[in-house]
Amino acid sequence: MAVKIRLTRKGTKKKPFYRIVAADIESPRDGKFLELLGTYDPMVEPNAITLKEDRIKYWLGEGAKLSNTVQSILKQKGVSHA
C-alpha cells in the first residue's frame, strides 16, 4: 500500500480548514485516512499550523510521499523531511 501525506479539507464554504493526514494514495481527498498528523488553518494571520513531527518522520521513514502543499508547510515550519 502506497501512502501519501496530504491535506483533507474541512470547514465551510469560503472558510477552509485543513487536516494533514497520512492516507492511502488511492483514497479520495476527504475520504478514509490512516492517521491525523496535524492541522493547517489559512484563515488566521499568521497561518496556524500544528504538527506531530515524530509521526510525520515515522511515515516518511516508512516510505510515504509528501504532497507539494504539505512539503511547503513542512519547509515553512522548519521540519526536515530528507
VOPAGU-2260 file (C-alpha; in pm, 1 decimal, decimal comma):
REM VOPAGU-2260
SITE   aa  ch    i         X         Y         Z
SITE  MET   A    0       0,0       0,0       0,0
SITE  ALA   A    1     141,9     335,1    -105,9
SITE  VAL   A    2      99,5     615,4     148,3
SITE  LYS   A    3      89,5     989,1      86,1
SITE  ILE   A    4      95,3    1271,6     340,6
SITE  ARG   A    5    -156,7    1526,2     218,8
SITE  LEU   A    6    -431,5    1770,6     316,2
SITE  THR   A    7    -801,1    1697,9     366,3
SITE  ARG   A    8   -1041,3    1990,7     357,6
SITE  LYS   A    9   -1276,6    2067,0     643,7
SITE  GLY   A   10   -1467,0    2381,5     737,9
SITE  THR   A   11   -1741,7    2557,6     548,8
SITE  LYS   A   12   -1767,9    2736,0     218,5
SITE  LYS   A   13   -1513,8    3021,1     199,5
SITE  LYS   A   14   -1374,8    2926,2     544,0
SITE  PRO   A   15   -1139,4    2637,2     477,6
SITE  PHE   A   16    -961,9    2438,5     746,0
SITE  TYR   A   17    -727,7    2153,4     660,3
SITE  ARG   A   18    -605,7    1839,5     832,7
SITE  ILE   A   19    -265,4    1697,2     748,2
SITE  VAL   A   20    -311,0    1320,9     719,3
SITE  ALA   A   21    -135,6    1004,2     611,4
SITE  ALA   A   22    -365,3     835,2     360,7
SITE  ASP   A   23    -360,7     555,7     107,7
SITE  ILE   A   24    -269,8     707,8    -226,6
SITE  GLU   A   25    -591,5     573,4    -384,7
SITE  SER   A   26    -837,3     703,2    -123,1
SITE  PRO   A   27   -1034,8    1022,0    -205,1
SITE  ARG   A   28    -921,0    1361,6     -77,0
SITE  ASP   A   29   -1174,7    1384,5     204,9
SITE  GLY   A   30   -1212,5    1009,0     249,4
SITE  LYS   A   31   -1060,7     749,6     476,6
SITE  PHE   A   32    -713,1     816,0     614,5
SITE  LEU   A   33    -462,9     621,8     824,1
SITE  GLU   A   34    -355,9     884,2    1078,3
SITE  LEU   A   35    -408,9    1250,7    1161,2
SITE  LEU   A   36     -69,1    1425,2    1161,7
SITE  GLY   A   37    -159,3    1790,7    1212,8
SITE  THR   A   38    -375,6    2084,3    1111,0
SITE  TYR   A   39    -344,5    2391,1     890,5
SITE  ASP   A   40    -569,4    2698,0     917,7
SITE  PRO   A   41    -504,0    2954,1     641,4
SITE  MET   A   42    -779,1    3190,4     763,0
SITE  VAL   A   43    -584,7    3334,1    1058,6
SITE  GLU   A   44    -279,8    3558,2    1037,1
SITE  PRO   A   45     -16,9    3414,7    1067,0
SITE  ASN   A   46    -133,6    3076,9     938,1
SITE  ALA   A   47    -198,3    2837,5    1226,2
SITE  ILE   A   48      -5,3    2512,9    1178,0
SITE  THR   A   49      17,1    2225,9    1425,2
SITE  LEU   A   50     223,9    1915,5    1350,9
SITE  LYS   A   51     303,6    1581,7    1510,1
SITE  GLU   A   52     665,1    1588,2    1391,8
SITE  ASP   A   53     757,2    1246,2    1531,9
SITE  ARG   A   54     469,0    1077,5    1346,9
SITE  ILE   A   55     548,0    1263,1    1023,2
SITE  LYS   A   56     907,9    1140,1    1044,8
SITE  TYR   A   57     779,6     786,9    1112,9
SITE  TRP   A   58     563,4     787,4     798,6
SITE  LEU   A   59     844,2     933,5     589,6
SITE  GLY   A   60    1067,1     654,2     719,3
SITE  GLU   A   61     804,1     403,7     606,5
SITE  GLY   A   62     823,9     545,0     252,5
SITE  ALA   A   63     533,6     790,5     246,5
SITE  LYS   A   64     541,9    1063,3     -18,1
SITE  LEU   A   65     459,6    1429,6      50,8
SITE  SER   A   66     213,9    1637,9    -149,5
SITE  ASN   A   67     355,7    1966,7    -278,3
SITE  THR   A   68     146,7    2170,9     -33,9
SITE  VAL   A   69     245,6    1965,5     269,2
SITE  GLN   A   70     608,0    1983,7     161,1
SITE  SER   A   71     590,5    2365,4     158,8
SITE  ILE   A   72     414,6    2366,5     500,4
SITE  LEU   A   73     688,6    2149,4     649,1
SITE  LYS   A   74     953,2    2374,7     496,7
SITE  GLN   A   75     779,1    2679,8     646,4
SITE  LYS   A   76     779,0    2515,0     993,1
SITE  GLY   A   77    1142,0    2403,9     957,2
SITE  VAL   A   78    1076,7    2029,4     970,4
SITE  SER   A   79    1338,0    1838,1     774,4
SITE  HIS   A   80    1199,5    1563,5     555,0
SITE  ALA   A   81    1514,2    1433,7     391,4
